[in-house]
C-alpha cells in the first residue's frame, strides 16, 4: 500500500529545531527578520535606521528617538520568559498532530502549568486570528455540530442540553479532495447568525453543500450558492458521500480533543478548534510551520490575560 506523502512527511525534528533556534540569540535574530523582513522600521515615524541599546534590549530610531523592543506590540509582549521557551512551545503546538495539553506543555518547557496555559492560549489566538482572515471558497461542505454535554445518555444531537454549538466547514476541490477547513463556535443555529458567519468565513460565489437544516439557507443572503440535501437524520446521515470530508474531519477533531484534554471550557472552545484547523490547513509543509507562524505572531496584537479569559470570542 502506497504511503500518504502528507502523513509521512519529515517535518522539523527536535534536533533540527535546536540547531536553528537553540539559543536566545538565534531566536532574536529570526524574530527580527520576521517582524522587519526589509530591515527595521520605526513604528512612530517609519524611519528605517536605528541603534540598538543592548543593556535594555530595545531599538531606538535615529530620527525621532522612539524606542521599541523586539516583542512590543506582538503576541509576545510583556513576557518574562525567554524566547527559547516560546519557540519550543510553537514547535510543539505546530508539529503535534493531536495537540498538547497545558500540563504536558509545562513539563516540556520547564514552567508552571499556569504559565504554559497562558502561552498555549496566546499561540492559539494567533492561529484563530490568522485563519479568520482566510475565508473558504469554491465547493464547501458545511454542517452543524456540538461540543460538550454528557457523553452517554440524555438527548443527542440538536436541542441537547449543556452542549456548545459550532459550525464546521471544509473547502474541497471539484473532485472532492479536502483543501482547508474552519470550525467556529456560534450562539445557535438561526439564519441571522449563519448569515453573519457566512459573510466572514465564505467568499461570495462559493458553492455550499449542507443538509436540510433551514438556517443554512442564509448562506444565499451572503452571496453564496447553496445546495441543500435531505439526509434523513440519524447515525446513517454522517455517511452521506456529499459530506464525507466535513464528517471525517469532525470525527478526527472530536477524537483529538477528547484524547488530549481533560476538559475544554465553553468560552475557550474557539481557540481549541482553531488549533486543529490551523494545523490541518498547513499540513502540506510541516517544516515551514514555524517561520509562517512567527510571521503572523509578530503581527498579532498583544493579548493580556483579561482578554484570554473573556467570556465570548466574536464569530
PAZAPA-4460 file (N, C-alpha, C; in steps of 0.05 Angstrom, whole numbers, plus 32768, in hexadecimal, padded with zeros to 4 digits):
% residues 315
    n_x    n_y    n_z   ca_x   ca_y   ca_z    c_x    c_y    c_z   seq   type   mol
   8011   7FE8   8000   8000   8000   8000   8012   8019   8000     1      X     A
   800B   802C   7FEE   801B   8044   7FEB   8018   8056   8004     2      X     A
   802E   8061   800D   802E   8073   8024   8022   808E   801D     3      X     A
   8013   809A   802F   8009   80B5   802B   8020   80C8   802F     4      X     A
   8026   80D7   801A   803D   80E9   801B   803A   80FF   8030     5      X     A
   8021   8108   8034   801C   811D   8048   8020   8112   8064     6      X     A
   8015   80FA   8069   8017   80EE   8083   8033   80E6   808B     7      X     A
   8043   80DE   8078   805E   80D4   807D   8074   80E9   8077     8      X     A
   806D   8102   8074   8082   8116   806E   8094   8119   8087     9      X     A
   80AC   8123   8082   80C1   8124   8096   80BA   8137   80AD    10      X     A
   80B1   814F   80A6   80AC   8163   80BB   80C6   816F   80C5    11      X     A
   80C5   817B   80DD   80DD   8186   80E9   80E3   8177   8103    12      X     A
   80F9   8168   8104   8100   8159   811B   8109   816B   8131    13      X     A
   8109   8160   814A   8114   816F   8161   8131   8176   815D    14      X     A
   8140   8164   8152   815D   8168   814D   8161   8180   813A    15      X     A
   8151   8181   8124   8153   8197   8111   8149   81B1   811E    16      X     A
   8134   81AE   812E   8129   81C6   813B   813E   81D3   814D    17      X     A
   814C   81C3   815D   815F   81CE   8170   8178   81DA   8161    18      X     A
   817E   81CF   814A   8194   81DA   813B   818E   81F5   812F    19      X     A
   8174   81FA   812A   816C   8214   811F   8164   8228   8135    20      X     A
   8157   821E   814A   814B   8230   815E   8153   8229   817A    21      X     A
   816B   821E   817E   8173   8215   8198   817D   822A   81AB    22      X     A
   8183   8242   81A1   818D   8257   81B2   817C   826F   81B1    23      X     A
   817D   8280   81C5   816E   8299   81C5   8176   82AB   81AE    24      X     A
   8190   82AB   81A7   8199   82BC   8191   818D   82B3   8176    25      X     A
   818B   8299   8172   8180   828E   8159   8162   8296   8157    26      X     A
   8154   8294   816E   8138   829A   816E   8133   82B8   8169    27      X     A
   8143   82C9   8176   8140   82E6   8172   8146   82ED   8155    28      X     A
   815A   82E1   8149   8161   82E7   812D   814B   82DF   811A    29      X     A
   813F   82C8   811F   812A   82BE   810E   8111   82CF   8112    30      X     A
   810B   82D6   812B   80F3   82E7   8130   80F6   8302   8124    31      X     A
   810E   830D   8124   8113   8328   8118   810D   8326   80FA    32      X     A
   8117   8312   80ED   8113   830F   80D0   80F6   830A   80C9    33      X     A
   80E7   82FD   80DC   80CB   82F8   80D8   80BB   8312   80DB    34      X     A
   80C2   8323   80EE   80B4   833B   80F3   80BB   8351   80DF    35      X     A
   80D5   8353   80D8   80DE   8367   80C5   80EE   8359   80AF    36      X     A
   80E1   834C   809C   80EF   833D   8087   80FF   834F   8075    37      X     A
   80F8   8369   8072   8107   837B   8062   8119   838E   8072    38      X     A
   811D   8386   808B   812D   8397   809D   811B   83A7   80B0    39      X     A
   8127   83B1   80C5   8118   83BF   80DA   8107   83D6   80CE    40      X     A
   80EF   83D9   80D9   80DE   83F0   80D2   80D0   83FA   80EC    41      X     A
   80D5   8414   80F1   80CA   8420   810A   80AC   8420   8109    42      X     A
   80A0   8417   811F   8083   8416   8121   8076   8432   8123    43      X     A
   8086   8446   812A   807C   8461   812D   807F   8472   8114    44      X     A
   8096   8471   8108   809B   8483   80F0   80A1   8474   80D7    45      X     A
   80A5   845A   80D8   80AB   844B   80C0   80C8   844C   80B7    46      X     A
   80DA   8458   80C7   80F6   845A   80C0   8103   843F   80C0    47      X     A
   8117   843A   80AE   8122   8420   80AA   813C   841B   80B8    48      X     A
   8145   842E   80C9   815F   842A   80D6   815B   842C   80F4    49      X     A
   816B   841C   8102   8169   841B   811F   8184   8414   812B    50      X     A
   8186   8418   8145   819D   840E   8154   8192   83FB   816A    51      X     A
   81A1   83E7   8171   8198   83D4   8185   81A4   83DB   81A0    52      X     A
   8192   83DE   81B4   819B   83E2   81CF   819B   83C7   81DD    53      X     A
   81B2   83B9   81DD   81B3   839E   81E5   81AD   839A   8203    54      X     A
   81B4   83AE   8214   81AF   83AB   8230   8191   83AA   8237    55      X     A
   8180   83B5   8226   8163   83B5   822A   8154   83A4   8216    56      X     A
   8163   8399   8203   8158   8389   81ED   8142   8397   81DE    57      X     A
   8148   83B0   81D6   8135   83C0   81C6   8144   83CC   81AE    58      X     A
   8134   83D3   819A   813E   83E0   8182   8134   83FD   8182    59      X     A
   8147   8410   817D   8140   842D   817E   8142   8438   8162    60      X     A
   812D   8444   8159   812C   8452   813F   8140   8469   813F    61      X     A
   8151   846B   812A   8165   8480   8129   815A   849B   8120    62      X     A
   8140   849C   8119   8134   84B5   8112   8122   84C0   8128    63      X     A
   810E   84B0   8131   80FB   84BB   8145   8102   84B1   8161    64      X     A
   8116   849F   8163   8120   8494   817D   810B   8483   818C    65      X     A
   80F6   847B   817E   80E3   8469   818A   80F0   844D   818F    66      X     A
   80EC   8442   81A6   80F7   8428   81AD   80E2   8412   81AC    67      X     A
   80E9   83FC   81A1   80D7   83E5   81A0   80E7   83CC   81A5    68      X     A
   80DA   83B9   81B2   80E7   839F   81B6   80DF   838D   81A0    69      X     A
   80ED   8376   819E   80E8   8363   8188   80CC   8357   818B    70      X     A
   80C1   8355   81A3   80A8   8348   81A7   8091   835B   81AD    71      X     A
   8096   8375   81AF   8080   8387   81B5   806B   8388   819F    72      X     A
   8052   8388   81A6   803D   8388   8192   8038   836E   8184    73      X     A
   8044   8358   818F   8041   833E   8183   8034   832C   8198    74      X     A
   802E   8313   8191   8022   8300   81A3   8035   82F9   81BA    75      X     A
   804F   82FF   81B7   8063   82F9   81CB   8067   8310   81E0    76      X     A
   8059   8326   81DC   805D   833E   81EC   805A   8337   820A    77      X     A
   806B   8344   821A   806B   8342   8238   8072   8327   8243    78      X     A
   807B   8315   8232   8084   82FB   823D   809E   82FD   824D    79      X     A
   80A0   82EE   8262   80B8   82ED   8271   80C8   82D3   826B    80      X     A
   80BD   82C3   825A   80CA   82AA   8252   80DC   82AE   823A    81      X     A
   80F0   829E   8237   8103   82A1   8221   80F5   8299   8207    82      X     A
   8100   82A3   81F1   80F5   829D   81D7   80F9   827F   81D0    83      X     A
   810E   8273   81DB   8112   8256   81D6   80FA   8246   81E1    84      X     A
   80EE   824F   81F7   80D7   8241   8201   80BF   8244   81EE    85      X     A
   80BB   825C   81E4   80A5   8261   81D2   80A9   8252   81B8    86      X     A
   80C1   8252   81AD   80C6   8244   8194   80C2   8226   8197    87      X     A
   80CA   821A   81AE   80C5   81FE   81B2   80A7   81F8   81B4    88      X     A
   8098   820A   81C1   807B   8207   81C3   806E   8208   81A7    89      X     A
   8078   821A   8197   806D   821C   817B   8073   8202   816C    90      X     A
   808B   81F8   816F   8092   81DF   8162   8080   81C8   816B    91      X     A
   807C   81C6   8184   806B   81B0   818F   804E   81B2   8186    92      X     A
   8044   81CB   8184   8028   81CE   817C   8024   81CA   815E    93      X     A
   8037   81D2   814E   8034   81D0   8131   803A   81B5   8126    94      X     A
   804D   81A6   8133   8055   818C   8128   8044   8175   8133    95      X     A
   8035   817A   8148   8025   8165   8154   800B   8161   8144    96      X     A
   8004   8148   813F   7FEC   8143   812F   7FD3   8146   813F    97      X     A
   7FD3   813E   8158   7FBB   813E   8169   7FBB   8153   817E    98      X     A
   7FCE   8165   817E   7FCF   817A   8192   7FDE   8171   81AB    99      X     A
   7FE1   8183   81BE   7FF0   817E   81D6   7FE3   818D   81ED   100      X     A
   7FDF   8180   8203   7FD2   818D   821A   7FE5   81A1   8227   101      X     A
   7FDA   81B4   8237   7FEB   81C7   8244   7FFC   81BA   8259   102      X     A
   7FF3   81A4   8266   8003   8196   8279   801B   8188   826D   103      X     A
   8016   817B   8256   802D   816E   8248   8040   8184   823D   104      X     A
   8035   819A   8233   8045   81B0   8229   8057   81BB   823F   105      X     A
   804C   81BD   8257   805B   81C7   826E   8073   81B6   8274   106      X     A
   806F   819C   8272   8085   8189   8277   809B   818B   8263   107      X     A
   8094   818F   824A   80A8   8192   8234   80B7   81AD   8237   108      X     A
   80A9   81C2   823F   80B5   81DC   823F   80C3   81E2   8259   109      X     A
   80BC   81D3   826F   80C8   81D9   8289   80BD   81F1   8296   110      X     A
   80A3   81F6   8292   8095   820C   829E   807D   8202   82AD   111      X     A
   806F   8213   82BC   8057   820B   82CA   8040   8206   82B6   112      X     A
   802C   81F6   82BF   8015   81F1   82AE   8006   820B   82A7   113      X     A
   8006   821E   82BA   7FF8   8238   82B5   8006   8247   829F   114      X     A
   8021   8247   82A0   8030   8255   828B   802C   8247   8270   115      X     A
   802D   822C   8270   8029   821D   8257   800D   8222   824C   116      X     A
   7FF9   8224   825D   7FDE   8229   8254   7FDD   8244   8246   117      X     A
   7FE9   8259   8251   7FE9   8273   8245   7FF8   8273   822A   118      X     A
   800F   8265   8229   801E   8263   8210   800D   8256   81FA   119      X     A
   8001   823F   8202   7FF2   8230   81EF   7FDA   8240   81E3   120      X     A
   7FCC   824E   81F5   7FB4   825C   81EC   7FBC   8275   81DB   121      X     A
   7FD3   8281   81E1   7FDC   8297   81D0   7FE3   828D   81B5   122      X     A
   7FF0   8277   81B3   7FF8   826C   819A   7FDF   8262   818A   123      X     A
   7FCC   8257   8198   7FB3   824E   818A   7FA4   8267   8181   124      X     A
   7FA6   827D   818F   7F99   8296   8186   7FA4   829F   816B   125      X     A
   7FBF   829C   8168   7FCB   82A2   814E   7FBF   8291   8138   126      X     A
   7FBC   8277   813E   7FB1   8265   812A   7F94   826D   8123   127      X     A
   7F85   8274   8138   7F69   827C   8134   7F67   8294   8122   128      X     A
   7F76   82A9   8129   7F74   82C2   811A   7F7E   82BF   80FD   129      X     A
   7F93   82AF   80FA   7F9E   82AB   80DF   7F89   829D   80CC   130      X     A
   7F7E   8288   80D5   7F6B   8279   80C4   7F51   8289   80C1   131      X     A
   7F4A   829A   80D4   7F32   82AB   80D0   7F35   82BE   80B9   132      X     A
   7F4E   82C4   80B1   7F54   82D6   809B   7F53   82C8   8080   133      X     A
   7F4F   82AD   8080   7F50   829E   8068   7F36   828F   8063   134      X     A
   7F22   829C   8057   7F08   828F   8052   7F0A   8278   803E   135      X     A
   7EF8   8265   8041   7EF8   824E   802F   7EEB   8256   8014   136      X     A
   7EF1   8247   7FFF   7EE5   824D   7FE5   7EE1   8233   7FD6   137      X     A
   7ED6   8236   7FBD   7ED1   821E   7FAD   7EBB   820D   7FB9   138      X     A
   7EBF   81F3   7FB7   7EAB   81E0   7FC2   7EB0   81DD   7FE0   139      X     A
   7E9C   81E1   7FF0   7E9F   81E0   800E   7E8A   81CD   801A   140      X     A
   7E92   81B9   8028   7E81   81A7   8037   7E7C   81B4   8052   141      X     A
   7E63   81B6   805B   7E5D   81C5   8074   7E4A   81B4   8085   142      X     A
   7E4E   81B5   809F   7E3D   81A6   80B1   7E3C   81B3   80CC   143      X     A
   7E28   81AC   80DB   7E25   81B6   80F7   7E30   81A0   8109   144      X     A
   7E3B   81A8   8120   7E46   8195   8133   7E45   81A0   814F   145      X     A
   7E4B   818F   8162   7E4A   8197   817E   7E62   818C   818D   146      X     A
   7E69   819B   81A2   7E7F   8191   81B4   7E75   8192   81D1   147      X     A
   7E7D   817D   81E0   7E77   817D   81FD   7E5E   816E   8203   148      X     A
   7E53   8172   821B   7E3C   8163   8224   7E44   8147   822D   149      X     A
   7E30   8138   8233   7E35   811C   823B   7E3D   810B   8224   150      X     A
   7E50   80FA   8228   7E59   80E8   8212   7E46   80D0   820F   151      X     A
   7E39   80C9   8224   7E26   80B3   8223   7E0C   80BA   8230   152      X     A
   7DF6   80B0   8225   7DDB   80B6   8230   7DD2   80D2   8228   153      X     A
   7DBA   80D8   822E   7DAF   80F2   8228   7DA9   80F5   820B   154      X     A
   7D9F   810C   8203   7D97   8111   81E8   7DB0   8116   81D7   155      X     A
   7DB0   810C   81BF   7DC7   810E   81AD   7DC1   8123   8197   156      X     A
   7DD7   812E   818C   7DD4   8140   8174   7DC7   815A   817A   157      X     A
   7DB9   8165   8166   7DAD   817F   8168   7D99   8181   8180   158      X     A
   7D9C   8196   818F   7D89   819A   81A5   7D93   818D   81BE   159      X     A
   7DAA   8180   81BE   7DB3   8173   81D6   7DBE   8188   81E9   160      X     A
   7DBA   8185   8204   7DC2   8199   8217   7DE0   8199   821D   161      X     A
   7DEA   81AF   8227   7E06   81B1   8230   7E1A   81AC   821A   162      X     A
   7E13   81B1   8202   7E26   81AE   81EC   7E2A   81C9   81DD   163      X     A
   7E42   81CC   81D3   7E4A   81E5   81C5   7E48   81E1   81A7   164      X     A
   7E37   81F0   8199   7E35   81ED   817C   7E4D   81FA   816D   165      X     A
   7E55   81ED   8158   7E69   81F9   8146   7E64   81F0   812A   166      X     A
   7E6D   8201   8117   7E6B   81FB   80FB   7E85   81EF   80F1   167      X     A
   7E82   81DA   80E1   7E99   81CD   80D5   7E97   81D0   80B7   168      X     A
   7EAD   81D9   80AA   7EAC   81DC   808D   7EC7   81D4   8081   169      X     A
   7EC6   81C6   806B   7EDE   81BC   805D   7EDE   81C4   8040   170      X     A
   7EF2   81D1   8037   7EF5   81D8   801B   7F02   81C1   800C   171      X     A
   7EF6   81B8   7FF6   7F01   81A2   7FE6   7F05   81AA   7FC9   172      X     A
   7F14   819A   7FBB   7F17   819E   7F9F   7EFD   8194   7F91   173      X     A
   7EFC   8199   7F77   7EE4   8190   7F68   7EE1   8171   7F6A   174      X     A
   7EF8   8163   7F6A   7EF6   8146   7F6C   7EF7   813D   7F89   175      X     A
   7EF0   814F   7F9C   7EEB   814A   7FB8   7F03   8140   7FC7   176      X     A
   7F1A   814E   7FC4   7F31   8149   7FD5   7F33   8161   7FE8   177      X     A
   7F38   815C   8002   7F37   8172   8016   7F4F   8185   8013   178      X     A
   7F49   819F   8015   7F5D   81B3   8014   7F61   81C1   802F   179      X     A
   7F4C   81CE   8038   7F4D   81DD   8051   7F33   81D9   8061   180      X     A
   7F35   81DF   807B   7F1E   81DC   808C   7F1C   81F3   809F   181      X     A
   7F04   81F7   80AA   7F01   820A   80C0   7EEB   8200   80D2   182      X     A
   7EEE   8205   80EC   7EDB   81FD   8100   7ED6   8215   8112   183      X     A
   7EBD   821D   8114   7EB6   8236   8123   7EA0   8232   8136   184      X     A
   7EA5   8239   814F   7E90   8239   8164   7E7C   824E   815D   185      X     A
   7E62   8248   8160   7E4C   825B   815B   7E39   825A   8173   186      X     A
   7E28   826E   8174   7E14   826F   818A   7DFD   825C   8185   187      X     A
   7DF8   8255   816C   7DE2   8243   8166   7DE0   8241   8148   188      X     A
   7DCD   8231   813F   7DC9   822D   8122   7DB0   823B   8119   189      X     A
   7DB3   8256   8117   7D9E   8267   810D   7DA8   8275   80F3   190      X     A
   7D96   827D   80E2   7D9E   8288   80C8   7DB0   82A1   80CB   191      X     A
   7DA9   82B2   80DD   7DB9   82CB   80E1   7DD6   82C4   80E9   192      X     A
   7DD9   82B0   80F9   7DF4   82A8   8102   7E03   829B   80EC   193      X     A
   7DF6   828A   80DD   7E03   827C   80C6   7E0B   8290   80B0   194      X     A
   7DFA   82A4   80AC   7E00   82B8   8098   7E19   82C8   80A0   195      X     A
   7E1A   82D0   80B9   7E31   82DF   80C3   7E4B   82CE   80C1   196      X     A
   7E48   82B5   80C8   7E5F   82A3   80C6   7E68   82A0   80A9   197      X     A
   7E55   829D   8097   7E5C   8299   807B   7E6A   82B1   806F   198      X     A
   7E61   82C9   8076   7E6D   82E1   806C   7E8A   82E4   8074   199      X     A
   7E91   82D8   808A   7EAD   82D9   8094   7EBE   82C2   808A   200      X     A
   7EB3   82AA   8088   7EC3   8292   8084   7EC0   8286   8068   201      X     A
   7EAE   8291   8057   7EAA   8287   803C   7EAD   829D   8028   202      X     A
   7EBB   8298   8012   7EBD   82AB   7FFD   7EA3   82AB   7FEC   203      X     A
   7E9B   82C2   7FE3   7E83   82C4   7FD2   7E87   82B2   7FB9   204      X     A
   7E72   82A4   7FB2   7E74   8293   7F9B   7E7B   8276   7FA1   205      X     A
   7E81   8271   7FBB   7E87   8255   7FC3   7E6E   8243   7FBF   206      X     A
   7E73   8229   7FBB   7E5E   8216   7FB8   7E5C   8205   7FD1   207      X     A
   7E48   820B   7FE2   7E46   81FE   7FFC   7E33   81E6   7FFA   208      X     A
   7E3C   81CF   8004   7E2C   81B7   8006   7E26   81B2   8023   209      X     A
   7E0D   81B0   802B   7E06   81AB   8047   7DEE   8198   8048   210      X     A
   7DE7   8190   8061   7DCF   8181   8064   7DB7   8194   8063   211      X     A
   7DA0   818A   806A   7D87   819A   8066   7D80   81AB   807E   212      X     A
   7D93   81B0   8091   7D8D   81C2   80A7   7D87   81DE   809B   213      X     A
   7D70   81E9   80A3   7D65   8201   8095   7D78   8219   8098   214      X     A
   7D87   821B   80AD   7D98   8233   80B1   7DAE   8235   809C   215      X     A
   7DB6   821E   8090   7DCB   821F   807D   7DC4   822D   8063   216      X     A
   7DAA   8232   805E   7DA3   8241   8046   7DAD   825D   8048   217      X     A
   7DB5   8266   805F   7DBF   8281   8063   7DDA   8286   8054   218      X     A
   7DE7   8271   804B   7E00   8275   803C   7DFA   8283   8022   219      X     A
   7DE1   8280   8018   7DD9   828E   7FFF   7DD9   82AC   8003   220      X     A
   7DD1   82B4   801B   7DD0   82D1   8021   7DEC   82DD   8023   221      X     A
   7E00   82CB   8026   7E1C   82D5   8026   7E29   82D2   800B   222      X     A
   7E19   82CD   7FF7   7E24   82CC   7FDB   7E2F   82B2   7FD2   223      X     A
   7E27   829C   7FE0   7E31   8281   7FD9   7E1A   8271   7FCC   224      X     A
   7E22   825E   7FBB   7E10   824A   7FB1   7E0C   8235   7FC6   225      X     A
   7DF4   8228   7FC6   7DEE   8215   7FDB   7DE0   81FD   7FD0   226      X     A
   7DEA   81E6   7FD8   7DDD   81CC   7FD2   7DD6   81BF   7FEC   227      X     A
   7DBC   81BB   7FF0   7DB2   81AE   8009   7DAB   8191   8003   228      X     A
   7DB6   817F   8013   7DB2   8162   800F   7DA4   8157   8027   229      X     A
   7D8E   8149   8023   7D7F   813D   8039   7D8D   8122   803F   230      X     A
   7D97   8120   8058   7DA6   8108   805F   7D95   80F4   806F   231      X     A
   7D7F   80FD   807A   7D6D   80EC   8089   7D74   80EA   80A6   232      X     A
   7D8B   80F6   80AF   7D92   80F6   80CB   7D9B   80DB   80D5   233      X     A
   7DA3   80D9   80EE   7DAC   80C0   80F9   7DC9   80BB   80F4   234      X     A
   7DD4   80A6   8100   7DF1   80A0   80FD   7DF9   809B   80DF   235      X     A
   7DE6   8091   80CF   7DED   808B   80B4   7DF1   80A4   80A3   236      X     A
   7DE8   80BB   80AC   7DEA   80D3   809C   7E07   80DC   8099   237      X     A
   7E18   80D5   80AD   7E34   80DE   80AC   7E44   80CF   8096   238      X     A
   7E38   80BA   808B   7E46   80AB   8076   7E3F   80B4   805A   239      X     A
   7E2F   80C9   8058   7E28   80D4   803E   7E41   80DE   8030   240      X     A
   7E44   80D5   8017   7E5D   80DB   8008   7E61   80F9   8003   241      X     A
   7E4B   8108   8002   7E4E   8125   7FFD   7E5B   8134   8014   242      X     A
   7E5B   8127   802C   7E67   8134   8044   7E7D   8123   804F   243      X     A
   7E8B   8114   803D   7EA0   8101   8046   7EB5   8110   8056   244      X     A
   7EC0   8126   804C   7ED7   8132   8059   7ED0   8142   8071   245      X     A
   7EB9   814F   8071   7EB2   815F   8089   7EAD   814C   80A0   246      X     A
   7EA0   8135   809B   7E9B   8121   80B0   7EB4   8113   80B9   247      X     A
   7EC6   810D   80A6   7EDF   8100   80AD   7EF0   8112   80BF   248      X     A
   7EF3   812B   80B7   7F04   813D   80C7   7EF7   8144   80E1   249      X     A
   7EDC   8146   80E2   7ECE   814A   80FB   7ED4   8133   810F   250      X     A
   7ED3   811A   8104   7ED9   8103   8115   7EF5   8104   8120   251      X     A
   7F08   810C   810E   7F24   810E   8116   7F29   8123   812C   252      X     A
   7F1C   813A   8129   7F21   814F   813C   7F15   8148   8158   253      X     A
   7EFD   813C   8158   7EF1   8134   8171   7F01   811F   817F   254      X     A
   7F0B   810C   8170   7F1C   80F7   817C   7F36   8103   8187   255      X     A
   7F41   8116   8179   7F5A   8123   8182   7F55   8133   819C   256      X     A
   7F3F   8142   819C   7F39   8152   81B4   7F34   8140   81CC   257      X     A
   7F24   812B   81C8   7F1E   8119   81DE   7F37   810B   81E8   258      X     A
   7F49   8104   81D5   7F60   80F4   81DD   7F77   8105   81E8   259      X     A
   7F77   811F   81E3   7F8E   8130   81EB   7F88   8140   8204   260      X     A
   7F70   814A   8207   7F6A   815D   821C   7F57   8151   8231   261      X     A
   7F5C   8158   824A   7F4B   814F   8260   7F2F   815B   825D   262      X     A
   7F2F   8175   8255   7F16   8183   8250   7F1B   819B   823E   263      X     A
   7F07   81A3   822F   7F09   81BB   821E   7EF2   81CD   8225   264      X     A
   7EF8   81E4   8232   7EE3   81F6   823A   7ED4   8203   8223   265      X     A
   7EBB   8208   8227   7EAA   8213   8212   7EB5   822D   8207   266      X     A
   7EBF   823F   8218   7EC8   8259   820F   7EE3   8257   8200   267      X     A
   7EF2   8241   8204   7F0B   823F   81F7   7F0A   822C   81DF   268      X     A
   7EF3   8221   81D9   7EF0   820E   81C3   7EFA   8219   81A8   269      X     A
   7EF5   8233   81A1   7EFE   823D   8187   7F1C   823A   8183   270      X     A
   7F2C   823E   8198   7F49   823B   8194   7F51   821E   8190   271      X     A
   7F44   820C   819F   7F4B   81F0   819C   7F43   81E6   8180   272      X     A
   7F2D   81EF   8175   7F25   81E8   815A   7F39   81F4   8146   273      X     A
   7F41   820D   814B   7F54   821A   8139   7F6F   820C   8138   274      X     A
   7F78   8202   8150   7F91   81F3   8151   7F90   81DC   813D   275      X     A
   7F7A   81CE   813C   7F77   81B7   812B   7F77   81BF   810E   276      X     A
   7F65   81D2   8106   7F63   81D8   80E9   7F7B   81E8   80DF   277      X     A
   7F89   81F6   80F1   7FA2   8204   80E8   7FB6   81F0   80DF   278      X     A
   7FBA   81DB   80EF   7FCE   81C6   80E6   7FC4   81B7   80CD   279      X     A
   7FAA   81B1   80CD   7F9F   81A3   80B6   7FA3   81B3   809C   280      X     A
   7F9E   81CD   809D   7FA0   81DE   8085   7FBD   81E1   807B   281      X     A
   7FD0   81DA   808C   7FED   81DD   8084   7FFB   81C3   8086   282      X     A
   7FED   81AD   8082   7FF8   8192   8086   800B   818A   8070   283      X     A
   800B   8199   8059   801C   8190   8043   8039   8197   8046   284      X     A
   8040   81A9   8059   805C   81B0   805D   8061   81B6   807A   285      X     A
   8066   81A1   808A   806A   81A4   80A7   8083   81B3   80AD   286      X     A
   8098   81B1   809C   80B1   81BE   80A2   80AF   81DD   80A2   287      X     A
   809C   81E7   8092   8099   8204   8090   8085   820F   80A5   288      X     A
   807A   81FE   80B6   8066   8207   80C9   8070   821C   80DC   289      X     A
   8089   8219   80E6   8093   822C   80FA   8098   8247   80EC   290      X     A
   80A7   8249   80D6   80AA   8263   80C9   8090   8271   80C2   291      X     A
   807D   8262   80B8   8063   826E   80B0   8054   8277   80C9   292      X     A
   8056   8268   80DF   8048   826F   80F7   8055   8288   8103   293      X     A
   806F   828A   8104   807C   82A1   8110   8076   82BB   8100   294      X     A
   8074   82B8   80E6   806E   82D0   80D6   8053   82DC   80DE   295      X     A
   8040   82CA   80E5   8026   82D3   80EE   8026   82DC   810B   296      X     A
   8035   82CE   811C   8036   82D3   8138   8040   82EF   813F   297      X     A
   8054   82F9   812F   805E   8314   8135   804B   8329   8129   298      X     A
   8036   8321   811B   8023   8334   8111   8008   8331   811F   299      X     A
   8007   8320   8134   7FEF   831C   8144   7FF2   832D   815D   300      X     A
   7FDE   833E   8162   7FE0   8350   817A   7FE3   8341   8194   301      X     A
   7FEE   834E   81A7   7FF2   8342   81C2   7FD7   8339   81CD   302      X     A
   7FD7   8323   81DC   7FBF   8317   81E6   7FC2   8314   8205   303      X     A
   7FB9   8328   8214   7FBB   8326   8231   7FA9   830F   823C   304      X     A
   7FAF   8306   8254   7FA1   82F0   8260   7F83   82F6   8263   305      X     A
   7F7C   830F   8268   7F5F   8316   826B   7F50   8312   8251   306      X     A
   7F5E   8314   823A   7F51   830F   8221   7F50   82F1   821B   307      X     A
   7F65   82E3   8224   7F65   82C6   8220   7F4E   82B8   822E   308      X     A
   7F46   82C3   8245   7F32   82B7   8255   7F16   82C3   8251   309      X     A
   7F13   82D4   823D   7EF9   82E0   8238   7EE5   82CB   8231   310      X     A
   7ECC   82D2   8237   7EB6   82BD   8234   7EB0   82B6   8217   311      X     A
   7EB2   82CA   8205   7EAA   82C4   81E9   7EBF   82CD   81D6   312      X     A
   7EC4   82BE   81C1   7ED6   82C5   81AB   7EC4   82C9   8193   313      X     A
   7EC6   82E0   8185   7EB4   82E6   816F   7EB6   82D0   8159   314      X     A
   7EA0   82CD   814B   7E9E   82B9   8135   7EB4   82BF   8120   315      X     A
***
